[in-house]
Amino acid sequence: MTDEWRGWQEAAEAALYGDGGFYRSLEGPAGHFRTSVHASPLFAAAVARLLVRTARELGTDTVDLVDLGAGRAELVTGVLAALPSIAPAGLAVRAYAVEIAGRPAGLDPRIEWCAEPPPGARGLLFANEWLDNVPTPVAETDAEGIDRYVLVRTADGAERLGEPVTGADAAWLRRWWPPAGPGSRAEIGRPRDEAWARAVSTLSAGLAVAVDYAHVREARPPFGTLTGFRAGREVRPVPDGSCDLTSHVALDACAAAGTVGGEEPEVMDQREALRGLGISGERPSLALASTDPAGYVRALAWAGEAAELTARGGLGDFGWLLQRVTRRPYPAAASGTTGPPGD
């Protein structure tokens, strides 16, 4: 890392994914923060049900599961563990973990480890807390009402204003995040829109799902959400490779960018999505305590974990973007990557 001024997108790209970057570490994201995947195996079971449902909709007994931004493959591993009690007999799953770090030792040999999603997959592409780690430019409106790029000093996170925002970035701001006056800030989500569109395009048929912290145009935070995380704690964002750098996702903009094949995307909160997959925080009946005390204790524990996954003000408020892809031939391989993996 060098002591130079850069735009936030370039600085975060190097800090997260460059040589020695945060996401190149052996411990992986789970060493620093806890996602729904880490909160409970119920989350992986819900994704397993979604995979089975997707296979049924495709009318296939061989289905692909692509875990985009796989971390250390916690989600795809959990899905494979849950499938025997969920999937119909004869369903074959080709599992892919997409991540820039090296393959973890001892990983289930059924999981293919790759740097980009496999082209032409038919099934479920699932990106859990991936888009929030696709770096974006940051803009701030100056005293004259001009939107300017925010520059950051790599060594200590100090900031200053740079050149005016122009071109495609300015157009994105006008459409998706109009300024709220001098001093207001925005994360320009265009790189995330493009990354999501590329990810969706790798499916030949099936369902693409993005799960993340999110906001919509009518309720953008006036000062942005850029922050850092280290060892389970929120910290000041400094692009020196020592912490995660993340900001909430303009999921409505990603939805518009990822629309393909005439299918309209769905956006909902995690509470609604998981309830549709059989996960709720309802407590078991007290009658069970007298007829099956051990079963009651187990059910109570599951209810507690489900409540955390669906809690208002917590994980239940995460946004789910679901984009169905109708059957179509996969085009010639496109240049570029799908964007950096997340967690």
SEPARO-909786 format. One record per residue (C-alpha): chain; residue number from 1; x, y, z; residue in one letter. Coordinates in nm, 2 decimals, always signed. Example, Ala and Ser with C-alpha at 12.3 -4.5 7.8 and 13.67 -1.06 7.14 Angstrom:
<vozas>
ch	i	px	py	pz	aa
A	1	+1.23	-0.45	+0.78	a $
A	2	+1.37	-0.11	+0.71	s $
</vozas>
This chain:
<vozas>
ch	i	px	py	pz	aa
A	1	+0.00	+0.00	+0.00	m $
A	2	+0.13	+0.35	-0.08	t $
A	3	+0.06	+0.69	+0.07	d $
A	4	-0.12	+0.83	-0.24	e $
A	5	-0.46	+0.99	-0.31	w $
A	6	-0.70	+0.78	-0.52	r $
A	7	-1.07	+0.75	-0.59	g $
A	8	-1.25	+0.52	-0.35	w $
A	9	-1.32	+0.26	-0.61	q $
A	10	-0.95	+0.22	-0.71	e $
A	11	-0.84	+0.23	-0.35	a $
A	12	-1.09	-0.03	-0.23	a $
A	13	-1.02	-0.26	-0.52	e $
A	14	-0.65	-0.27	-0.42	a $
A	15	-0.72	-0.29	-0.05	a $
A	16	-0.96	-0.58	-0.08	l $
A	17	-0.84	-0.78	-0.38	y $
A	18	-0.49	-0.68	-0.46	g $
A	19	-0.17	-0.85	-0.35	d $
A	20	-0.20	-0.88	+0.03	g $
A	21	-0.56	-0.75	+0.02	g $
A	22	-0.82	-0.83	+0.28	f $
A	23	-0.99	-1.10	+0.09	y $
A	24	-0.67	-1.28	+0.01	r $
A	25	-0.62	-1.37	+0.37	s $
A	26	-0.63	-1.73	+0.48	l $
A	27	-0.88	-1.68	+0.76	e $
A	28	-1.15	-1.55	+0.52	g $
A	29	-1.45	-1.32	+0.59	p $
A	30	-1.58	-1.54	+0.87	a $
A	31	-1.28	-1.42	+1.08	g $
A	32	-1.41	-1.07	+1.07	h $
A	33	-1.79	-1.07	+1.05	f $
A	34	-2.09	-1.29	+1.07	r $
A	35	-2.34	-1.33	+0.79	t $
A	36	-2.66	-1.52	+0.77	s $
A	37	-2.46	-1.82	+0.65	v $
A	38	-2.26	-1.82	+0.98	h $
A	39	-2.57	-1.74	+1.19	a $
A	40	-2.75	-2.07	+1.13	s $
A	41	-2.75	-2.38	+0.91	p $
A	42	-3.12	-2.29	+0.86	l $
A	43	-3.00	-2.04	+0.60	f $
A	44	-2.83	-2.30	+0.39	a $
A	45	-3.13	-2.53	+0.43	a $
A	46	-3.35	-2.25	+0.28	a $
A	47	-3.11	-2.21	-0.01	v $
A	48	-3.12	-2.59	-0.06	a $
A	49	-3.50	-2.57	-0.09	r $
A	50	-3.47	-2.29	-0.34	l $
A	51	-3.22	-2.50	-0.54	l $
A	52	-3.47	-2.79	-0.54	v $
A	53	-3.75	-2.56	-0.64	r $
A	54	-3.53	-2.42	-0.93	t $
A	55	-3.46	-2.77	-1.05	a $
A	56	-3.83	-2.85	-1.05	r $
A	57	-3.91	-2.53	-1.25	e $
A	58	-3.64	-2.62	-1.50	l $
A	59	-3.77	-2.98	-1.53	g $
A	60	-3.43	-3.12	-1.47	t $
A	61	-3.27	-3.39	-1.25	d $
A	62	-2.92	-3.22	-1.29	t $
A	63	-2.89	-2.87	-1.16	v $
A	64	-2.60	-2.62	-1.10	d $
A	65	-2.54	-2.44	-0.78	l $
A	66	-2.31	-2.14	-0.81	v $
A	67	-2.20	-1.97	-0.48	d $
A	68	-2.08	-1.63	-0.59	l $
A	69	-1.84	-1.47	-0.34	g $
A	70	-1.81	-1.80	-0.16	a $
A	71	-1.57	-1.70	+0.12	g $
A	72	-1.45	-2.04	+0.24	r $
A	73	-1.75	-2.22	+0.08	a $
A	74	-1.95	-2.22	+0.40	e $
A	75	-2.28	-2.17	+0.21	l $
A	76	-2.23	-2.43	-0.07	v $
A	77	-2.10	-2.68	+0.19	t $
A	78	-2.41	-2.62	+0.40	g $
A	79	-2.64	-2.66	+0.11	v $
A	80	-2.48	-2.99	+0.01	l $
A	81	-2.52	-3.11	+0.37	a $
A	82	-2.89	-3.01	+0.38	a $
A	83	-2.99	-3.16	+0.04	l $
A	84	-3.02	-3.53	+0.14	p $
A	85	-3.32	-3.46	+0.36	s $
A	86	-3.47	-3.21	+0.12	i $
A	87	-3.40	-3.31	-0.24	a $
A	88	-3.59	-3.58	-0.43	p $
A	89	-3.41	-3.90	-0.50	a $
A	90	-3.20	-3.88	-0.82	g $
A	91	-3.13	-3.51	-0.81	l $
A	92	-2.77	-3.44	-0.91	a $
A	93	-2.60	-3.12	-0.81	v $
A	94	-2.30	-2.96	-0.97	r $
A	95	-2.16	-2.73	-0.71	a $
A	96	-1.93	-2.43	-0.78	y $
A	97	-1.76	-2.20	-0.53	a $
A	98	-1.66	-1.87	-0.69	v $
A	99	-1.38	-1.69	-0.50	e $
A	100	-1.05	-1.52	-0.57	i $
A	101	-0.87	-1.67	-0.27	a $
A	102	-0.71	-2.02	-0.29	g $
A	103	-0.91	-2.34	-0.24	r $
A	104	-0.94	-2.42	+0.13	p $
A	105	-0.77	-2.74	+0.25	a $
A	106	-1.01	-3.03	+0.30	g $
A	107	-1.29	-2.88	+0.10	l $
A	108	-1.56	-3.13	-0.02	d $
A	109	-1.42	-3.27	-0.35	p $
A	110	-1.77	-3.23	-0.50	r $
A	111	-1.73	-2.85	-0.50	i $
A	112	-1.55	-2.70	-0.80	e $
A	113	-1.34	-2.40	-0.69	w $
A	114	-1.32	-2.12	-0.96	c $
A	115	-1.24	-1.75	-1.00	a $
A	116	-1.55	-1.68	-1.21	e $
A	117	-1.90	-1.83	-1.25	p $
A	118	-1.91	-2.11	-1.50	p $
A	119	-2.05	-2.00	-1.83	p $
A	120	-2.39	-2.15	-1.93	g $
A	121	-2.49	-2.28	-1.58	a $
A	122	-2.85	-2.41	-1.54	r $
A	123	-2.98	-2.37	-1.19	g $
A	124	-2.92	-2.13	-0.90	l $
A	125	-2.66	-1.86	-0.88	l $
A	126	-2.66	-1.72	-0.52	f $
A	127	-2.46	-1.42	-0.42	a $
A	128	-2.48	-1.36	-0.04	n $
A	129	-2.32	-1.03	+0.07	e $
A	130	-2.12	-1.01	-0.25	w $
A	131	-2.24	-0.69	-0.41	l $
A	132	-2.16	-0.47	-0.11	d $
A	133	-1.80	-0.56	-0.16	n $
A	134	-1.79	-0.46	-0.53	v $
A	135	-1.60	-0.13	-0.49	p $
A	136	-1.77	+0.19	-0.61	t $
A	137	-1.67	+0.55	-0.66	p $
A	138	-1.79	+0.79	-0.38	v $
A	139	-1.92	+1.13	-0.46	a $
A	140	-1.99	+1.43	-0.24	e $
A	141	-2.17	+1.75	-0.33	t $
A	142	-1.96	+2.06	-0.27	d $
A	143	-2.07	+2.40	-0.14	a $
A	144	-2.16	+2.51	-0.50	e $
A	145	-2.38	+2.21	-0.56	g $
A	146	-2.13	+2.03	-0.78	i $
A	147	-2.10	+1.65	-0.73	d $
A	148	-1.73	+1.56	-0.70	r $
A	149	-1.54	+1.24	-0.66	y $
A	150	-1.41	+1.18	-0.31	v $
A	151	-1.04	+1.09	-0.30	l $
A	152	-0.89	+0.89	-0.02	v $
A	153	-0.53	+0.86	+0.11	r $
A	154	-0.44	+0.50	+0.13	t $
A	155	-0.23	+0.52	+0.45	a $
A	156	-0.48	+0.67	+0.69	d $
A	157	-0.82	+0.71	+0.51	g $
A	158	-0.80	+1.09	+0.50	a $
A	159	-1.03	+1.23	+0.23	e $
A	160	-1.05	+1.53	+0.00	r $
A	161	-1.27	+1.63	-0.30	l $
A	162	-1.15	+1.57	-0.65	g $
A	163	-1.28	+1.63	-1.00	e $
A	164	-1.65	+1.68	-1.08	p $
A	165	-1.84	+1.36	-1.15	v $
A	166	-1.92	+1.33	-1.52	t $
A	167	-2.03	+1.08	-1.79	g $
A	168	-2.19	+0.75	-1.70	a $
A	169	-2.13	+0.81	-1.32	d $
A	170	-2.31	+1.14	-1.34	a $
A	171	-2.60	+0.98	-1.53	a $
A	172	-2.62	+0.71	-1.27	w $
A	173	-2.65	+0.96	-0.99	l $
A	174	-2.92	+1.16	-1.17	r $
A	175	-3.13	+0.84	-1.22	r $
A	176	-3.06	+0.65	-0.90	w $
A	177	-2.92	+0.88	-0.62	w $
A	178	-3.00	+1.25	-0.67	p $
A	179	-2.79	+1.47	-0.44	p $
A	180	-2.95	+1.59	-0.11	a $
A	181	-2.76	+1.92	-0.11	g $
A	182	-2.41	+2.04	-0.02	p $
A	183	-2.22	+1.79	+0.20	g $
A	184	-2.43	+1.50	+0.10	s $
A	185	-2.26	+1.18	-0.03	r $
A	186	-2.34	+0.88	-0.24	a $
A	187	-2.18	+0.56	-0.34	e $
A	188	-2.21	+0.54	-0.72	i $
A	189	-2.35	+0.19	-0.78	g $
A	190	-2.28	+0.16	-1.15	r $
A	191	-1.99	-0.09	-1.11	p $
A	192	-2.23	-0.31	-0.90	r $
A	193	-2.50	-0.29	-1.17	d $
A	194	-2.25	-0.40	-1.43	e $
A	195	-2.11	-0.68	-1.21	a $
A	196	-2.46	-0.81	-1.14	w $
A	197	-2.56	-0.80	-1.50	a $
A	198	-2.25	-1.00	-1.60	r $
A	199	-2.32	-1.25	-1.32	a $
A	200	-2.68	-1.30	-1.44	v $
A	201	-2.56	-1.34	-1.80	s $
A	202	-2.36	-1.65	-1.71	t $
A	203	-2.69	-1.84	-1.65	l $
A	204	-2.84	-2.01	-1.95	s $
A	205	-3.15	-2.08	-1.74	a $
A	206	-3.25	-2.07	-1.38	g $
A	207	-3.25	-1.82	-1.10	l $
A	208	-3.00	-1.56	-0.98	a $
A	209	-3.03	-1.43	-0.63	v $
A	210	-2.84	-1.14	-0.46	a $
A	211	-2.88	-1.09	-0.08	v $
A	212	-2.73	-0.78	+0.08	d $
A	213	-2.77	-0.47	+0.28	y $
A	214	-2.98	-0.25	+0.06	a $
A	215	-3.17	+0.08	+0.01	h $
A	216	-3.39	+0.21	-0.26	v $
A	217	-3.41	+0.54	-0.45	r $
A	218	-3.69	+0.68	-0.23	e $
A	219	-3.48	+0.63	+0.09	a $
A	220	-3.12	+0.67	+0.01	r $
A	221	-2.90	+0.76	+0.31	p $
A	222	-2.80	+1.13	+0.26	p $
A	223	-2.44	+1.07	+0.37	f $
A	224	-2.38	+0.72	+0.22	g $
A	225	-2.29	+0.41	+0.41	t $
A	226	-1.93	+0.34	+0.35	l $
A	227	-1.77	+0.18	+0.65	t $
A	228	-1.51	-0.08	+0.76	g $
A	229	-1.52	-0.40	+0.96	f $
A	230	-1.24	-0.58	+1.14	r $
A	231	-1.25	-0.87	+1.39	a $
A	232	-1.63	-0.84	+1.42	g $
A	233	-1.63	-0.46	+1.49	r $
A	234	-1.72	-0.16	+1.27	e $
A	235	-1.42	+0.05	+1.22	v $
A	236	-1.33	+0.37	+1.02	r $
A	237	-1.28	+0.27	+0.65	p $
A	238	-0.91	+0.29	+0.57	v $
A	239	-0.80	+0.13	+0.23	p $
A	240	-0.48	-0.03	+0.36	d $
A	241	-0.59	-0.39	+0.34	g $
A	242	-0.64	-0.42	+0.72	s $
A	243	-1.02	-0.42	+0.71	c $
A	244	-1.33	-0.50	+0.51	d $
A	245	-1.47	-0.21	+0.31	l $
A	246	-1.84	-0.22	+0.25	t $
A	247	-2.14	-0.01	+0.17	s $
A	248	-2.51	-0.08	+0.13	h $
A	249	-2.63	-0.17	-0.22	v $
A	250	-2.88	+0.02	-0.44	a $
A	251	-3.06	-0.30	-0.51	l $
A	252	-3.32	-0.14	-0.73	d $
A	253	-3.06	-0.02	-0.97	a $
A	254	-2.90	-0.37	-0.98	c $
A	255	-3.24	-0.51	-1.05	a $
A	256	-3.29	-0.29	-1.35	a $
A	257	-2.94	-0.37	-1.48	a $
A	258	-2.98	-0.74	-1.44	g $
A	259	-3.31	-0.79	-1.62	t $
A	260	-3.27	-1.04	-1.90	v $
A	261	-3.50	-1.24	-2.12	g $
A	262	-3.81	-1.03	-2.05	g $
A	263	-3.83	-1.16	-1.69	e $
A	264	-3.91	-0.90	-1.43	e $
A	265	-3.70	-0.92	-1.11	p $
A	266	-3.84	-0.95	-0.76	e $
A	267	-3.71	-0.75	-0.47	v $
A	268	-3.81	-0.84	-0.11	m $
A	269	-3.67	-0.85	+0.23	d $
A	270	-3.51	-1.15	+0.38	q $
A	271	-3.79	-1.20	+0.63	r $
A	272	-4.04	-1.25	+0.34	e $
A	273	-3.80	-1.46	+0.14	a $
A	274	-3.71	-1.70	+0.41	l $
A	275	-4.07	-1.74	+0.53	r $
A	276	-4.15	-1.85	+0.17	g $
A	277	-3.88	-2.11	+0.21	l $
A	278	-4.01	-2.25	+0.53	g $
A	279	-3.81	-2.05	+0.78	i $
A	280	-3.99	-1.85	+1.05	s $
A	281	-3.92	-1.75	+1.41	g $
A	282	-4.24	-1.90	+1.55	e $
A	283	-4.19	-2.08	+1.88	r $
A	284	-4.29	-2.45	+1.90	p $
A	285	-4.62	-2.54	+2.08	s $
A	286	-4.59	-2.58	+2.45	l $
A	287	-4.78	-2.91	+2.42	a $
A	288	-4.46	-3.05	+2.26	l $
A	289	-4.27	-2.99	+2.58	a $
A	290	-4.48	-3.25	+2.77	s $
A	291	-4.49	-3.51	+2.49	t $
A	292	-4.14	-3.47	+2.36	d $
A	293	-3.92	-3.26	+2.59	p $
A	294	-3.60	-3.32	+2.38	a $
A	295	-3.78	-3.24	+2.06	g $
A	296	-3.92	-2.92	+2.22	y $
A	297	-3.57	-2.80	+2.32	v $
A	298	-3.44	-2.87	+1.96	r $
A	299	-3.74	-2.69	+1.81	a $
A	300	-3.69	-2.40	+2.05	l $
A	301	-3.33	-2.36	+1.94	a $
A	302	-3.42	-2.37	+1.57	w $
A	303	-3.69	-2.11	+1.64	a $
A	304	-3.43	-1.88	+1.80	g $
A	305	-3.20	-1.91	+1.50	e $
A	306	-3.48	-1.85	+1.26	a $
A	307	-3.58	-1.54	+1.46	a $
A	308	-3.23	-1.40	+1.42	e $
A	309	-3.24	-1.47	+1.04	l $
A	310	-3.58	-1.29	+1.00	t $
A	311	-3.54	-1.02	+1.27	a $
A	312	-3.66	-0.66	+1.20	r $
A	313	-3.37	-0.42	+1.24	g $
A	314	-3.13	-0.71	+1.17	g $
A	315	-3.07	-0.98	+0.92	l $
A	316	-3.44	-0.99	+0.83	g $
A	317	-3.41	-0.64	+0.67	d $
A	318	-3.16	-0.76	+0.42	f $
A	319	-3.27	-0.72	+0.06	g $
A	320	-3.32	-1.02	-0.17	w $
A	321	-3.31	-0.96	-0.55	l $
A	322	-3.44	-1.26	-0.75	l $
A	323	-3.39	-1.26	-1.12	q $
A	324	-3.53	-1.55	-1.33	r $
A	325	-3.35	-1.64	-1.65	v $
A	326	-3.55	-1.81	-1.92	t $
A	327	-3.39	-2.09	-2.12	r $
A	328	-3.16	-1.94	-2.38	r $
A	329	-2.83	-2.03	-2.55	p $
A	330	-2.53	-1.90	-2.37	y $
A	331	-2.35	-1.63	-2.58	p $
A	332	-1.98	-1.63	-2.67	a $
A	333	-1.77	-1.57	-2.36	a $
A	334	-1.77	-1.21	-2.27	a $
A	335	-1.45	-1.03	-2.18	s $
A	336	-1.39	-0.90	-1.83	g $
A	337	-1.48	-1.05	-1.49	t $
A	338	-1.79	-1.06	-1.29	t $
A	339	-1.66	-0.84	-1.03	g $
A	340	-1.47	-0.93	-0.71	p $
A	341	-1.60	-1.20	-0.48	p $
A	342	-1.74	-1.10	-0.14	g $
A	343	-1.83	-1.31	+0.16	d $
</vozas>
